Amino acid sequence: MEFWARFLVAVLATWRVSHLLAREDGPAGLVLRLRRALGDGALGPLFDCFKCLSLWIAAPFACFVTLEPLPLVVTWLALSGGASLLEAATSEAVVIHDLSQRASEEHRDAVLRSTPDDAR
């Protein structure tokens, strides 16, 4: 298998394992139980961050692509980057609202009566 084919397979494998550990419950809830057991310990926060996790998951997959020292380091970072790009492309967008705008919208839609006609 040539370099680019190995690289593509390794990116997909890095994304898959990272996604499983960070976002899924796993078979029979096994991964969920693992994340709960790790809790707030030293490894717990690692499982909360997809990008952090993908960096460490990518390390052994980089060895699948190349064993030359400098290309290995670059491949390791590239695999994590590729997995992070896949995660960004496949996950739902996070929408952040301006708090002052949201507060005024909630006030407008509130049950509080603002006119004498509503005061019955």
C-alpha positions in Angstrom: 0.0 0.0 0.0 1.5 3.4 -0.9 1.9 6.4 1.4 -1.3 8.3 0.5 -3.5 5.2 0.8 -2.0 4.5 4.2 -2.4 8.1 5.2 -6.1 8.2 4.2 -6.8 4.9 6.0 -5.0 6.3 9.1 -7.0 9.6 9.1 -10.2 7.6 8.9 -9.1 5.3 11.7 -7.9 8.2 13.9 -11.3 9.9 13.4 -13.2 6.7 14.1 -11.5 5.8 17.3 -11.4 9.4 18.6 -15.1 9.8 17.8 -15.9 6.5 19.6 -14.0 7.5 22.7 -15.1 11.1 22.9 -18.7 11.2 21.6 -20.2 7.7 21.7 -21.4 5.3 24.4 -19.7 2.3 22.7 -21.0 -1.2 22.6 -23.0 -2.0 25.7 -22.2 1.4 27.1 -18.6 0.3 27.7 -17.0 3.6 26.6 -19.5 5.6 28.6 -18.6 3.6 31.7 -14.9 4.1 31.0 -15.4 7.9 30.7 -17.4 8.0 33.9 -14.7 5.9 35.7 -12.0 8.3 34.6 -14.2 11.2 35.7 -12.2 14.3 36.8 -8.9 12.3 37.1 -5.9 13.0 35.0 -7.2 11.2 31.9 -10.9 12.2 32.3 -10.6 15.7 30.6 -8.7 14.0 27.7 -11.9 12.1 26.8 -13.9 15.4 26.8 -11.8 17.0 24.1 -12.0 15.5 20.6 -8.9 17.4 19.3 -6.8 16.4 22.4 -7.8 12.8 22.1 -7.2 12.6 18.4 -3.6 13.8 18.9 -2.9 10.8 21.1 -4.9 8.3 19.0 -3.0 9.4 15.9 0.4 8.5 17.3 0.2 4.7 16.7 -1.6 5.2 13.4 1.4 7.5 12.3 3.6 4.4 12.6 1.3 2.6 10.2 2.0 5.3 7.6 5.8 5.8 8.0 8.6 4.9 10.4 11.1 7.6 9.2 11.6 10.0 12.2 10.8 13.4 10.7 8.0 12.3 8.4 6.6 10.3 11.4 6.2 13.5 13.5 4.6 15.4 10.7 2.3 12.5 9.8 1.3 12.2 13.5 0.2 15.9 13.5 -1.4 15.6 10.1 -3.5 12.6 11.1 -4.8 14.5 14.1 -5.5 17.5 12.0 -7.3 15.4 9.4 -9.4 13.7 12.0 -10.2 17.2 13.5 -11.3 18.4 10.1 -13.6 15.4 9.6 -15.1 16.0 13.1 -15.8 19.6 12.2 -17.3 18.7 8.9 -19.6 16.0 10.4 -20.7 17.6 13.7 -23.6 20.0 14.2 -22.7 23.7 14.3 -22.7 25.4 17.6 -24.7 28.6 17.6 -23.8 31.3 20.1 -26.3 34.0 20.8 -25.6 37.5 22.1 -26.9 37.4 25.7 -28.3 40.9 25.5 -30.3 40.1 22.4 -31.5 36.8 23.9 -32.6 38.5 27.1 -34.6 41.1 25.2 -36.3 38.3 23.2 -37.1 36.4 26.3 -38.6 39.5 27.9 -40.7 40.2 24.9 -42.1 36.6 24.9 -42.5 36.5 28.7 -45.8 35.9 30.4 -45.6 39.2 32.1 -48.4 41.5 31.1 -47.3 44.8 29.7 -50.6 46.5 28.7 -53.8 47.2 30.7 -55.8 45.0 28.3 -53.7 42.0 29.4 -54.2 42.7 33.1 -57.5 40.9 33.5 
